[in-house]
Amino acid sequence: MSFISYFHSGDMVDKDRALEIIGSMSGVEKAFFLDRDILEKLREEERNVKAILDITVRNDGFDAVLEREEIICIIKNTRFRPPPEPTVILEGDDGCLMGIEVFPHSRGEYDEREDVIWLSEDFVVFPDVTTMGREFFVMPPVSFPELNPDNGFCDVVSCSPSPTSDKKIKDRYGLEDDPKLASILVGFNGPHS
C-alpha cells in the first residue's frame, strides 16, 4: 500500500510509471509524491541544520530537487542500493574538497593513505587541505539512474534530507520513525519539448 500526494499536476510526466519503477527497487518500503506544504516546511528545516563542531550543513541536493517539477519521497530500508556518488563532502567556501564520504567499494583507495584522517568508518578528511574561509558539510545532488530520459524522466536528481527533515516527513505522513528506515527525495522533470 502506498499513498500518493501530487506536488504538481503536470500532464507530461507519467507519475504512475515513476512510482512503479521506484516501487520495484529492492529495499523500497514506500514511495509517494510530496505536497507543497511539507516541502515548504522541509525547506525551512534544511536552512537550519548544523553538524559536529557547529559546522553548517548545506544541502545542495535538496535545493536541486526543489527546482524539479515533480518530487517523490522514498522510504527505504537497508536493502536499498548504495548511492552512485558520495552524499556528503566537506568543502571550504572557496570550493576546495576537504573531506569525502567513503563507500565499502572505494575504501581501499583510502585505507593505506597517510594523508587522510578517518572521521568515521565512512568519511575521511584531508588535513593538508585548508580553506581561507568557512567549512561546510555539503550534501550534493546525487544521480538516480533508475529514472532517465529513456523512460521519460529528465533532469533527475536525488538527495538525502537531514535527520530532522526525515522525521518531519514520517510524522506528516503517519510513518513509523524507525532508525532502520530513511528517506530519499527524487526530483525530475518531464520530457523536454
N, C-alpha and C positions, 0 to 999 in steps of 0.2 A: 504494500500500500504506500503510495507516495501522494503528497499533496502539491498542487501547482498553484502558484500565485503569479500572474503575469506582471512584469515590470513595464513593458511597452506592449502595445497592441499591433506591432508591425506585421504586415502581411507577407513580407518577403522571406521570413525565416520559418522553417518547419520546426516549431518548438517541440512537437511530439517526437520528431526524429532525434533532436538533440538529447531529450530525456531518455529515449530508447538506447542511444549509443552509450551514454554515460551510465545508465542503469544496468547495462550488460557487463560493465567492467567489474573485475574481481575486487572485492573489498568495499563496494559502494552499498551503504545501508539505505540511504535516501538521496533523492535528487529533486530539486524543486526550484522554481523561479522566485526571486526575491522581489518584494514590492518596494515602492518608492519610500514609504515611511521607514522601514527598517534600514534601508540604505542611507538615509539621512542621519539616523542615529549612529550607524557604524562610521560614517564619515567623521562625525564629531568625536567618537571614541578613538579612532585611529590618529587624530591630531594630538592626543594627549598621552601617547604610550611612551614610557621610559624603560630602559633596560638596566642591567647592572651598572654600578658606578654612576648612576643618573645620566647615562648616555642616551640621547634622543634616538628614537626609532623612527625611521622614515619608510613608510610602506608605499613605495613607488608602484608596486604591483597592484595594490588596492586602487590607487589613483588611475592607473591604466585600465583596470577592469571597469571603473565607473564611467569611462569615456565610451564604452561599448553600448550598443542598442539593447542587448539582452544580457541578463546576468543570472546564472544558475548557481545555486549553493549545493555542494556535495557534502554529505555527512559520510565520512569514510572510517573504516576500521583498519587494523594493522595489516590486512591482506592487500590493501591498495598499493599499486605500483609506486616505486620511489619517483621523486620528481626528476625530470630530464636535466635540469640545471640546478645550481645552488639556489636555495630560497632565502639565504641570509648571507650578507657580506658586511664587513666593517670597512668603512670608507671615510677618507678625510674630506673636508668640504672643498678641497682642491681636486677631488676626483681620484686620489691615489688609493689603491687597494691595500688595506692594512690587515685584512683577515678574511677567511672564507670558510663556508660550510664544507665538510668533507664527508663523502659517502663511503660506504664499505668498499665499493668497487674502485674508488680513487684513493683510498687510504694509503696504499703502497707508495704513492707519489710523495707522501709527506713523512712516513714512518721513520726513515733514516736521515731525514734532513736535520741539520743542526741550526738552521736559520729560522726555525719556526718554534712557537710555543703552543702547546695544546691547551686551549682554554676549557675545552670539554672533550669528550670522546669523539665528537663530530664537528669540531671547529678549531681552526688554527689561526694564530695571529703571526704577523711578520714584524718582529720587534725592531728590525733595522729600517722599516718604512715609517717615516714620520710625516706629519702634516703641519702646515703653518697655522692652521685654524682648529676648528672643532672636528670631532669624530662623530659618525653616525652609524648605527646599525641600519642597514638598508635591506629591505625585503623587495627585491626586484620583480618585475613581471616575469613569469615563467611560462614557457610554451605548454600547450596542451594538444599534442599531436592527434588525439582521437577525433577532434573536431577540426576539419580542414576544408580548404576550397573544393576538394574533390567530392566531399559530401555536403556542400552547400553552406559552409561556415567560414567567414573571413575575419581577419584581424583578431584572431583568437589569442587571449592571454589568460593566465590564471594567477592566483595569489593565495597566500595563507593569511587570513585575518589574525589579528592579535588574540591572545587567550581571552581577554575581556570582551572583544567583539564576538568571538566564538560562543561565549556564554550568552551574550545578548541574543544571538541567532537562536540558540537552543531554547532559551526562555520564551522568545517571541513565538516560536512555532511549537511549543509544548514538547520539546525533545528532552530526553534524559541527558543530564550533564555527566556523562561517563568519560573519564580521562582517556579511555581507550578509543574514543570516537572524536574525530577532529573534523573541522570544516575546511573546505577549499571553495573559493569563488572562481567561476569561469565566466569570462565576458567574451562576447562575439558580436559581429555584425552579419547581416545577410549578404547575399551575393552582390557585388558591385555592378551597377548598371553601365 
